[in-house]
Amino acid sequence: MKTFNYHSAKDVKQASKLSSTSSAFLAGGMTTIPSMKLGLATYKDVIDIKGIKKLSGIKVIKKRVLIGATTKHVEVVNSKVIKKTIPSLSALAEGIGDPQVRNRGTIGGSIANNDPAADYPSACIALNAIIHTNNRKVDAEKFFRGMFETCLKKGEIIEAIEFEIPIKSSYQKLPNPASRYAIVGVYVAKHKKGVNVAITGAKSCVYNETDLAKPLNINFSSSSIENIKISSSGMNSDIHASAEYRANMVKIFTKKAVEAC
Ligand SMILES: Cc1cc2nc3c(=O)[nH]c(=O)nc-3n(C[C@H](O)[C@H](O)[C@H](O)COP(=O)(O)OP(=O)(O)OC[C@H]3O[C@@H](n4cnc5c(N)ncnc54)[C@H](O)[C@@H]3O)c2cc1C
């Protein structure tokens, strides 16, 4: 690991001011630290945001759930509020990595990183999330731009993620047996205004599969997607699964999620 300057930010304004093109925010450190140790990333400044109280916590405001960016996965797993309002979100957090990762990793770090196989981005799309930063509020659909890419600008900090409480929802994934990242993960959510089918792990970035959402909007039953063909074009292909296998899993895990709803 190369040398770097460590800063412990006292508030969001200071954290943002300290950031540069060669800095990283330290939330759970579950991506930043291994990347630095392996020499995959080097930073001049590492800005610790864990001590900023404003960034952590879970509350319900006007039928929407607001989760602070540095809220850890384990807190989402154990939150009575989330279990009551969006139990599928708590189940998703419970399926992330291992106890060590869940005790350090944060929801803000996960979505800022936007790993193509991460679980939370699918929740953001399926639950019509709004990402609150220190400068603006962004719809999840516009937030995730591509592989490890978001619309965050230099010095922009995620403060909280606001989720719509659905009528019913379920997240189902085929986990990588070692890391638990999603080889394919499907988050189905039925809202008053329609159904979302958010897919992670299958392509370079999370997306809403409208070919599956459309028939489910008419008839919310796994039988309604029986004859839908999912193309493998643009899907990831690696040692874990071919593109064709992933395309098949997208449909199978959507059916599972609808049935679990
Ligand atoms: C062994 C292992 C297994 C894992 N398995 C899974 C899994 O099954 N599913 C899954 O979804 N994830 C998995 N993860 C990822 C993990 O859950 C973390 O969410 C992820 O590593 C990043 O979160 P973090 O809080 O640790 O962020 P950090 O590592 O601290 O930061 C990551 C990046 O996000 C930026 N950042 C952090 N917070 C903010 C913020 N508030 N505003 C703006 N930018 C910010 C940082 O600048 C940095 O670039 C795994 C990780 C490991 C090491």
The ligand as an SDF file (V2000), in Angstrom:
LIG
                    3D

 53 58  0  0  0  0  0  0  0  0999 V2000
  -15.3750   -9.9200    0.5610 C   0  0  0  0  0  0  0  0  0  0  0  0
  -16.4330   -8.9590    0.1130 C   0  0  0  0  0  0  0  0  0  0  0  0
  -17.6790   -9.4360   -0.2320 C   0  0  0  0  0  0  0  0  0  0  0  0
  -18.6790   -8.5590   -0.6510 C   0  0  0  0  0  0  0  0  0  0  0  0
  -19.8890   -9.0710   -1.0150 N   0  0  0  0  0  0  0  0  0  0  0  0
  -20.8580   -8.2270   -1.4560 C   0  0  0  0  0  0  0  0  0  0  0  0
  -22.1470   -8.7320   -1.8440 C   0  0  0  0  0  0  0  0  0  0  0  0
  -22.4660   -9.9200   -1.7240 O   0  0  0  0  0  0  0  0  0  0  0  0
  -23.0500   -7.8220   -2.3080 N   0  0  0  0  0  0  0  0  0  0  0  0
  -22.7820   -6.4890   -2.4040 C   0  0  0  0  0  0  0  0  0  0  0  0
  -23.6330   -5.7230   -2.8480 O   0  0  0  0  0  0  0  0  0  0  0  0
  -21.5900   -5.9900   -2.0210 N   0  0  0  0  0  0  0  0  0  0  0  0
  -20.6290   -6.8230   -1.5480 C   0  0  0  0  0  0  0  0  0  0  0  0
  -19.4360   -6.3000   -1.1420 N   0  0  0  0  0  0  0  0  0  0  0  0
  -19.2470   -4.8210   -1.1670 C   0  0  0  0  0  0  0  0  0  0  0  0
  -19.5510   -4.1970    0.2220 C   0  0  0  0  0  0  0  0  0  0  0  0
  -20.8170   -4.5640    0.6220 O   0  0  0  0  0  0  0  0  0  0  0  0
  -19.5090   -2.6330    0.3070 C   0  0  0  0  0  0  0  0  0  0  0  0
  -20.7710   -2.0870    0.1830 O   0  0  0  0  0  0  0  0  0  0  0  0
  -18.6970   -1.9780   -0.7120 C   0  0  0  0  0  0  0  0  0  0  0  0
  -17.4330   -2.5960   -0.6560 O   0  0  0  0  0  0  0  0  0  0  0  0
  -18.5170   -0.4490   -0.5290 C   0  0  0  0  0  0  0  0  0  0  0  0
  -19.0220    0.0700    0.6640 O   0  0  0  0  0  0  0  0  0  0  0  0
  -18.0870    0.7440    1.7470 P   0  0  0  0  0  0  0  0  0  0  0  0
  -18.9880    1.4000    2.7140 O   0  0  0  0  0  0  0  0  0  0  0  0
  -17.1320   -0.2520    2.2980 O   0  0  0  0  0  0  0  0  0  0  0  0
  -17.3360    1.8710    0.8930 O   0  0  0  0  0  0  0  0  0  0  0  0
  -15.8090    2.3320    0.8330 P   0  0  0  0  0  0  0  0  0  0  0  0
  -14.9360    1.1850    0.4860 O   0  0  0  0  0  0  0  0  0  0  0  0
  -15.4530    3.0930    2.0610 O   0  0  0  0  0  0  0  0  0  0  0  0
  -15.9040    3.3480   -0.4060 O   0  0  0  0  0  0  0  0  0  0  0  0
  -16.1280    2.8530   -1.7260 C   0  0  0  0  0  0  0  0  0  0  0  0
  -16.2140    4.0200   -2.7160 C   0  0  0  0  0  0  0  0  0  0  0  0
  -17.3860    4.7720   -2.4810 O   0  0  0  0  0  0  0  0  0  0  0  0
  -17.0860    6.1510   -2.2470 C   0  0  0  0  0  0  0  0  0  0  0  0
  -17.9960    6.5950   -1.1820 N   0  0  0  0  0  0  0  0  0  0  0  0
  -18.2140    5.9690    0.0020 C   0  0  0  0  0  0  0  0  0  0  0  0
  -19.1830    6.6060    0.6750 N   0  0  0  0  0  0  0  0  0  0  0  0
  -19.5550    7.6670   -0.0780 C   0  0  0  0  0  0  0  0  0  0  0  0
  -20.5310    8.7050    0.1010 C   0  0  0  0  0  0  0  0  0  0  0  0
  -21.3200    8.7940    1.1820 N   0  0  0  0  0  0  0  0  0  0  0  0
  -20.6610    9.6310   -0.8870 N   0  0  0  0  0  0  0  0  0  0  0  0
  -19.9030    9.5540   -2.0100 C   0  0  0  0  0  0  0  0  0  0  0  0
  -18.9790    8.5870   -2.2280 N   0  0  0  0  0  0  0  0  0  0  0  0
  -18.8160    7.6520   -1.2650 C   0  0  0  0  0  0  0  0  0  0  0  0
  -15.6110    6.1970   -1.8580 C   0  0  0  0  0  0  0  0  0  0  0  0
  -15.0230    7.4250   -2.2640 O   0  0  0  0  0  0  0  0  0  0  0  0
  -15.0530    5.0040   -2.6360 C   0  0  0  0  0  0  0  0  0  0  0  0
  -14.7410    5.3950   -3.9520 O   0  0  0  0  0  0  0  0  0  0  0  0
  -18.4210   -7.1650   -0.7140 C   0  0  0  0  0  0  0  0  0  0  0  0
  -17.1600   -6.6690   -0.3410 C   0  0  0  0  0  0  0  0  0  0  0  0
  -16.1730   -7.5520    0.0780 C   0  0  0  0  0  0  0  0  0  0  0  0
  -14.8310   -7.0070    0.4830 C   0  0  0  0  0  0  0  0  0  0  0  0
  1  2  1  0
  2  3  1  0
  2 52  2  0
  3  4  2  0
  4  5  1  0
  4 50  1  0
  5  6  2  0
  6  7  1  0
  6 13  1  0
  7  8  2  0
  7  9  1  0
  9 10  1  0
 10 11  2  0
 10 12  1  0
 12 13  2  0
 13 14  1  0
 14 15  1  0
 14 50  1  0
 15 16  1  0
 16 17  1  0
 16 18  1  0
 18 19  1  0
 18 20  1  0
 20 21  1  0
 20 22  1  0
 22 23  1  0
 23 24  1  0
 24 25  2  0
 24 26  1  0
 24 27  1  0
 27 28  1  0
 28 29  2  0
 28 30  1  0
 28 31  1  0
 31 32  1  0
 32 33  1  0
 33 34  1  0
 33 48  1  0
 34 35  1  0
 35 36  1  0
 35 46  1  0
 36 37  1  0
 36 45  1  0
 37 38  2  0
 38 39  1  0
 39 40  1  0
 39 45  2  0
 40 41  1  0
 40 42  2  0
 42 43  1  0
 43 44  2  0
 44 45  1  0
 46 47  1  0
 46 48  1  0
 48 49  1  0
 50 51  2  0
 51 52  1  0
 52 53  1  0
M  END
$$$$
